[in-house]
Every structure is written in C-alpha cells, then in structure tokens.
Amino acid sequence: MMTETGLETRFPNLADAGAVVASAFARYLRPPPDRSVADWAGDKRFVAAESGSPYPGKWSNQLAPYLIEPMECLASSHPATDVTLSFSAQTGKTAVGENFFGYTVDEDPGPMLIVLPSLDESKKFVRVKLQPAIDATPSLRHKVKEQQSRSETGSTAAYKRFRGGFAQITGANSSKGLQMISVRRLWGDEISEWPWDVDGRGDPMEMATARTTAWSARGVKRLWSSTPGIAGECRITAYYEQSDCRQFYVPCPHCGDYQVLAFENMKFESESAPHKPYFVCASHGCIIEHHDKRPMVARGIWIKSY
C-alpha cells in the first residue's frame, strides 16, 4: 500500500506493513502441529557422535521401532497428558526425551522443565547428551540461543532459550530449580532415583508436577522415564501401574505367536563367559536367538494390558 509520507521513495525496499502484521499473526496463531515427535525426529533429528551413540548421524525410527508409539503419544495433538516409560537401561528412553525437547523447540514451542535425579546428573546430561544433540541438529542449532555467560538474552548450561519458550534443566535434589516457573512441558528422567523429600519442602515429583498447573487447560505434556527400581519403592512402577500398561509384543520367528520377552524366559548356553543368551518362546518353547531380534522388533506392537 502506498502512503503519503514519502517513505516509499526514501526506502524503496520497505516491507508492506499489512503483510508483516498478517505474517506475524499467521506464524503465532497457527494450530498445534499434526505430526508426532517421531515424525519430527525422523525428519530433522541428528545424533551426535559425541553422545556415545553407536548410531551417529541422521536419526532413524527403524533402529528402535518400539520408541515410535511413545513419541506419537507425546505429540501436541494426542490426548494423553502423561507418558510413562518403564524401560530397562540402554533401550532409548533418554533419546525419547531428547526428541521431546527438539520437537518442543522446533515444532510447538513453549516453556519446558527437564529434571534429572541430581544437579550433578543434570550437568552431565547437558554436557554429554543435550548440547551435542542441539549442535548436531541444524533446526535446533539455529533456534536455541548460544550460551553467553554474561548475557541475560542467551542460553546457559542449565537454561536453554529459544523463540517462544525455554527449557530449564535442573536436579530433583534442588528445590530452587523446581520453583517460580510455569511450564507446558515436563520431562522427569530416572525418577526412581529421585529423593522422596528435597530441602524439607516435600516430594520433588509433586513440586515438578505443580509447575504445569497454570497450563492445564492448554495442552500439558509430561514425560516420565526411568529404569525400574525396588518393588514397593519404585516411582516409575507406581506411575506405570496408573497408566493403560502398554507392553511391547513381538512375534516368535518360528511359530509366529506374539509375546512379551519376559526375563524369566532368558536362558544361557553356558554359566561362564561367553554366556550366549537366548530366549525360549513362551508358547511352544522355540529357541529365539540374538540374530532374530531385529526382524522380531520390526514387527512388534504395543498392546494395552491395563
């Protein structure tokens, strides 16, 4: 639109004000994304070699297909509020949280809180996992502000700024890190290792959950992940038992019957190393060996067991 101020003459490349305003409204009033965290990871996530992963480079959902459904439940459009991962060690649950963070930054920004068992663990997580993931993934590297120790506008090791939100990373043993913020996204990692009381202020799980109260009407998502601990004293087991108790079933490569690979069905050829472990099919006693694992997992399905 031409004006009578003469600005178009002095500044021939001046943008049209109406177009700028309309573009801003379109960008910030868009509906939540339709695609899931798994879709985002498959499209944009890169795994840093510095993270210690045996599969650095472009993220592939097919390397761990059992992670896809939990990441789908973390999508903004999915009705679940809480997603609980009771996984054994080294099975990818931390990677789900990293992708949850990346999705929040790049796809549906908002305030986020990430809580590790202790402040020392949170510092190690940022150094070994989170910052390498940011640096390796172009869409995150360009959006998460660089660390600037003397500037309030940049990120720090424990506070990642990005357009439309932030991520506070803290430990469950620090009450200060669990106060004074409201968040839409919460990730509690290794919650079975969290203390039951912090600084005399109560349960850190309750304190962290309370940080999401103000956002309860606007699509809160909480991810809880941990390796199970001692029965009767295990937070992740208690949370899992309040869920729909999904379990991952895989087909026997010989008889085709779907089953959960229960620990009691793991056997060993030898009591001394190398042990040569194998599984015994729960249906017909078929021998399931390590080389059967990948095709079995590729055909696996999550089933709600309640």
C-alpha positions in Angstrom: 0.0 0.0 0.0 1.3 3.4 -1.0 1.4 6.1 1.7 1.6 9.9 1.6 4.6 10.1 3.9 7.3 9.7 1.2 8.8 6.7 3.0 8.3 4.6 -0.1 10.5 7.0 -2.0 13.2 7.2 0.7 13.1 3.4 1.4 12.0 1.6 -1.8 12.5 -1.8 -0.2 10.4 -1.1 2.8 8.0 -4.0 3.5 4.3 -3.6 3.4 3.1 -3.1 7.0 -0.1 -5.1 6.4 1.8 -8.1 5.1 4.2 -8.0 8.0 1.4 -8.0 10.6 -0.6 -10.7 8.8 2.6 -12.9 8.6 3.2 -12.4 12.3 -0.4 -13.4 13.1 -0.2 -16.5 10.9 3.0 -17.6 12.5 2.0 -17.3 16.1 -1.7 -18.2 15.9 -1.2 -21.4 14.0 -2.8 -24.6 15.4 -0.7 -27.3 17.1 1.2 -29.4 14.6 -0.4 -32.6 13.3 2.8 -34.6 13.2 4.3 -36.5 16.1 7.6 -36.4 17.9 8.6 -39.5 16.0 7.8 -37.7 12.7 9.9 -34.7 13.7 12.8 -36.9 14.8 12.7 -38.9 11.6 12.7 -35.7 9.5 15.1 -33.5 11.4 17.0 -35.1 14.3 20.7 -35.9 14.1 22.6 -37.9 16.6 25.9 -36.6 17.7 29.0 -38.8 17.7 30.0 -37.1 21.0 26.8 -38.6 22.6 28.3 -42.0 22.7 25.6 -43.5 20.5 26.6 -46.4 18.3 24.5 -44.9 15.5 25.6 -41.3 15.0 24.2 -39.3 12.1 20.6 -39.0 10.8 18.1 -40.3 13.3 16.2 -43.5 12.1 13.0 -44.6 13.8 13.5 -48.0 12.3 16.5 -48.7 14.5 14.3 -48.7 17.6 10.7 -49.0 16.3 9.3 -49.6 19.8 10.0 -45.9 20.5 7.7 -44.7 17.8 4.4 -45.1 19.7 5.5 -43.4 22.9 6.7 -40.5 20.8 3.4 -40.4 19.0 1.7 -40.1 22.4 3.9 -37.0 23.1 2.5 -35.1 20.1 0.5 -32.0 20.8 -2.5 -33.4 19.1 -2.5 -36.6 21.1 -5.0 -36.7 24.1 -2.5 -38.2 26.6 -1.3 -35.9 29.3 1.3 -38.2 30.9 3.5 -40.7 29.1 5.4 -43.2 31.3 8.4 -45.2 30.1 9.4 -48.0 32.4 12.3 -49.3 30.3 15.5 -51.2 31.1 18.8 -49.5 30.8 20.2 -48.6 27.4 16.9 -49.0 25.5 16.4 -45.5 24.2 14.2 -43.8 26.8 16.6 -40.8 27.1 16.5 -40.4 23.4 12.7 -40.1 23.5 13.2 -37.2 26.0 15.8 -35.6 23.8 13.4 -35.8 20.8 10.6 -34.4 23.0 12.8 -31.4 23.7 13.7 -31.0 20.0 10.0 -31.2 19.0 9.2 -28.5 21.6 11.9 -26.2 20.3 11.3 -26.6 16.6 7.7 -27.7 16.2 5.5 -26.4 19.0 7.5 -24.1 21.3 6.6 -23.4 24.9 8.2 -23.4 28.4 9.7 -26.7 29.4 11.2 -28.2 32.6 13.7 -31.1 32.5 14.5 -32.8 35.8 17.3 -35.3 36.4 17.9 -37.1 39.8 20.5 -34.5 40.9 22.2 -31.3 39.9 25.4 -33.2 39.0 23.4 -35.6 36.8 21.7 -32.6 35.1 25.0 -31.0 34.3 26.4 -34.3 32.9 23.2 -34.7 30.8 23.5 -31.3 29.2 27.2 -31.8 28.5 27.0 -35.4 27.2 23.5 -35.6 25.6 21.5 -32.4 25.2 24.1 -29.9 24.0 25.6 -32.4 21.5 22.0 -33.0 20.2 21.5 -29.3 19.8 24.8 -28.8 18.0 24.3 -31.8 15.6 20.7 -30.9 14.6 20.6 -27.9 12.3 17.0 -26.9 13.1 17.9 -26.8 16.9 21.3 -25.2 16.4 19.7 -22.3 14.6 16.9 -21.8 17.1 18.4 -22.4 20.6 20.3 -19.3 21.5 24.0 -19.7 22.1 25.4 -19.9 25.6 26.5 -16.4 26.8 27.6 -16.4 30.4 27.4 -12.6 30.8 24.2 -12.0 28.8 20.7 -12.4 30.0 19.4 -12.9 26.5 21.5 -16.0 25.7 21.3 -19.6 26.9 23.3 -21.1 29.8 24.2 -24.7 30.5 21.0 -25.1 32.6 18.7 -22.8 30.7 18.1 -23.0 27.0 16.4 -20.1 25.4 14.5 -20.4 22.1 11.8 -18.4 20.3 8.5 -19.0 22.0 9.9 -20.8 25.1 12.7 -22.0 27.2 14.0 -25.2 28.8 15.1 -25.2 32.4 17.3 -28.2 33.3 17.7 -29.0 37.0 18.1 -31.7 39.6 15.4 -33.3 41.8 17.6 -32.6 44.8 17.3 -28.8 44.3 14.1 -27.2 45.5 15.2 -23.9 43.9 15.2 -25.4 40.4 11.6 -26.6 41.0 10.2 -23.2 41.9 9.0 -19.9 40.4 8.3 -21.2 36.8 5.2 -22.4 34.9 5.8 -24.9 32.1 3.7 -26.6 29.5 6.2 -29.5 29.0 7.8 -31.5 31.7 10.3 -34.4 31.4 11.3 -36.2 34.6 14.2 -38.6 33.9 15.2 -41.6 36.0 12.5 -40.7 38.5 13.1 -43.9 40.5 16.4 -42.4 41.7 14.8 -39.1 42.9 14.7 -38.4 46.6 11.4 -38.5 48.4 11.9 -35.1 50.0 14.0 -32.1 48.9 15.2 -29.4 51.3 12.3 -30.2 53.6 9.8 -28.9 51.1 8.3 -32.2 50.1 8.2 -34.6 47.2 10.1 -33.3 44.1 7.6 -35.2 41.9 4.7 -33.2 43.3 6.8 -30.0 43.1 7.6 -30.6 39.4 4.1 -31.5 38.5 2.8 -28.4 40.2 4.9 -26.3 37.7 2.4 -27.4 34.9 -0.8 -26.4 36.8 -1.1 -23.0 35.1 -1.0 -24.7 31.7 -3.5 -27.4 32.4 -6.1 -26.1 30.0 -3.6 -25.6 27.2 -2.3 -29.0 26.4 0.2 -30.0 29.1 2.5 -32.9 28.3 4.5 -34.8 31.0 7.1 -37.4 30.2 8.2 -39.7 33.0 11.1 -42.1 32.2 13.2 -44.5 34.3 14.7 -47.9 34.8 12.6 -49.7 37.4 13.9 -49.9 40.9 13.0 -51.9 44.1 9.4 -53.2 44.1 7.2 -51.2 46.5 9.6 -48.2 46.5 9.8 -47.6 42.7 8.3 -44.4 41.4 8.2 -45.4 37.7 6.4 -48.7 38.5 3.8 -46.8 40.5 3.2 -44.4 37.6 3.2 -47.1 35.1 0.5 -49.0 37.0 -1.7 -45.9 36.8 -1.5 -45.9 33.0 -3.0 -48.2 30.4 0.0 -50.5 31.0 1.0 -51.0 27.4 3.5 -53.7 26.7 5.5 -54.4 23.6 4.7 -57.8 22.0 6.9 -59.4 19.3 6.2 -62.4 17.2 8.2 -65.6 17.7 10.3 -66.0 14.5 9.4 -69.7 14.4 5.7 -70.2 15.5 4.6 -66.5 15.0 2.9 -66.2 18.4 3.1 -62.7 19.8 4.5 -62.4 23.3 6.4 -60.1 25.7 10.1 -61.2 26.0 10.0 -61.9 29.8 13.3 -62.0 31.7 12.4 -65.4 33.2 12.4 -66.8 29.6 16.0 -65.8 29.0 18.4 -68.7 29.2 22.2 -69.2 28.8 24.1 -71.8 27.0 27.0 -71.5 29.5 27.4 -70.3 33.0 30.8 -68.9 32.2 31.6 -66.2 29.6 30.7 -66.0 26.8 27.2 -66.9 28.2 25.5 -67.0 24.8 22.0 -65.9 25.9 18.8 -66.9 24.1 15.0 -66.7 24.7 12.6 -69.6 25.0 9.3 -68.9 23.3 6.5 -68.7 25.9 4.1 -70.5 23.6 5.9 -73.5 22.1 9.4 -73.5 23.6 11.1 -72.3 20.3 14.6 -71.1 20.6 14.9 -67.4 19.9 18.5 -66.2 19.2 20.1 -62.8 19.1 20.1 -62.6 15.3 16.3 -63.0 15.4 15.9 -59.7 17.4 15.8 -57.0 14.7 13.1 -58.6 12.4 11.0 -59.5 15.5 11.2 -56.0 16.9 10.3 -54.5 13.5 7.0 -56.4 13.6 6.3 -55.6 17.3 3.1 -54.0 18.5 2.1 -52.2 21.7 -0.9 -53.7 23.4 -2.8 -52.1 26.4 -2.9 -54.6 29.2 -4.5 -52.5 32.0 
